[in-house]
């Protein structure tokens, strides 16, 4: 008789080095960005579009300073959504660092207070999202 092998399977969470917040707003991107820039004293500016493998193009805006890199990406384009699971979102705000729970809660709270934001919430990352936005 051959001895049985013990197989151990580990379930791990993907290691992410960024944080995502979803934003819903009925306003155009330039009006929303103006409002966010004013409230948070940021300076978002338009960047190259995010282009997916299916050749979908999503508007992208970047704020960068010595402490912070933020990217705001439209979740909608003429022929679909960037995050199909989150069709209710208009924009995705990407922090180029992993925020702690308290920092995420403060950003979500402050974004919701912005007059042009209908709602905002944290988006947990998974492998598919990491491939699209990583």
MOJOQUI-V968988 format. One record per residue. N is the residue number from 0. RES is the residue in three letters. PSI is psi in whole degrees, -180 to 180 (999 if undefined). Layout:
BEGIN
N_RES_PSI / N_RES_PSI
END
This chain:
BEGIN
0_UNK_136 / 1_UNK_144 / 2_UNK_145 / 3_UNK_143 / 4_UNK_136 / 5_UNK_125 / 6_UNK_127 / 7_UNK_126 / 8_UNK_131 / 9_UNK_132 / 10_UNK_122 / 11_UNK_151 / 12_UNK_144 / 13_UNK_142 / 14_UNK_119 / 15_UNK_148 / 16_UNK_27 / 17_UNK_166 / 18_UNK_141 / 19_UNK_138 / 20_UNK_128 / 21_UNK_142 / 22_UNK_133 / 23_UNK_134 / 24_UNK_141 / 25_UNK_3 / 26_UNK_160 / 27_UNK_157 / 28_UNK_-42 / 29_UNK_-35 / 30_UNK_-42 / 31_UNK_-45 / 32_UNK_-40 / 33_UNK_-45 / 34_UNK_-45 / 35_UNK_-43 / 36_UNK_-43 / 37_UNK_-47 / 38_UNK_-39 / 39_UNK_4 / 40_UNK_50 / 41_UNK_176 / 42_UNK_67 / 43_UNK_141 / 44_UNK_156 / 45_UNK_143 / 46_UNK_-177 / 47_UNK_148 / 48_UNK_149 / 49_UNK_121 / 50_UNK_125 / 51_UNK_175 / 52_UNK_-29 / 53_UNK_11 / 54_UNK_30 / 55_UNK_140 / 56_UNK_125 / 57_UNK_131 / 58_UNK_141 / 59_UNK_139 / 60_UNK_144 / 61_UNK_139 / 62_UNK_129 / 63_UNK_130 / 64_UNK_-173 / 65_UNK_-22 / 66_UNK_-20 / 67_UNK_135 / 68_UNK_118 / 69_UNK_141 / 70_UNK_126 / 71_UNK_123 / 72_UNK_137 / 73_UNK_140 / 74_UNK_-5 / 75_UNK_146 / 76_UNK_-179 / 77_UNK_-29 / 78_UNK_35 / 79_UNK_-164 / 80_UNK_149 / 81_UNK_-50 / 82_UNK_95 / 83_UNK_-34 / 84_UNK_-21 / 85_UNK_57 / 86_UNK_-19 / 87_UNK_-11 / 88_UNK_143 / 89_UNK_-31 / 90_UNK_156 / 91_UNK_124 / 92_UNK_119 / 93_UNK_123 / 94_UNK_131 / 95_UNK_32 / 96_UNK_159 / 97_UNK_115 / 98_UNK_151 / 99_UNK_167 / 100_UNK_-41 / 101_UNK_-40 / 102_UNK_-41 / 103_UNK_-48 / 104_UNK_-40 / 105_UNK_-45 / 106_UNK_-45 / 107_UNK_-46 / 108_UNK_-48 / 109_UNK_-37 / 110_UNK_-40 / 111_UNK_-26 / 112_UNK_-15 / 113_UNK_132 / 114_UNK_-29 / 115_UNK_1 / 116_UNK_122 / 117_UNK_-46 / 118_UNK_162 / 119_UNK_145 / 120_UNK_158 / 121_UNK_138 / 122_UNK_114 / 123_UNK_141 / 124_UNK_150 / 125_UNK_-179 / 126_UNK_-41 / 127_UNK_-45 / 128_UNK_-40 / 129_UNK_-38 / 130_UNK_-41 / 131_UNK_-43 / 132_UNK_-9 / 133_UNK_999
END
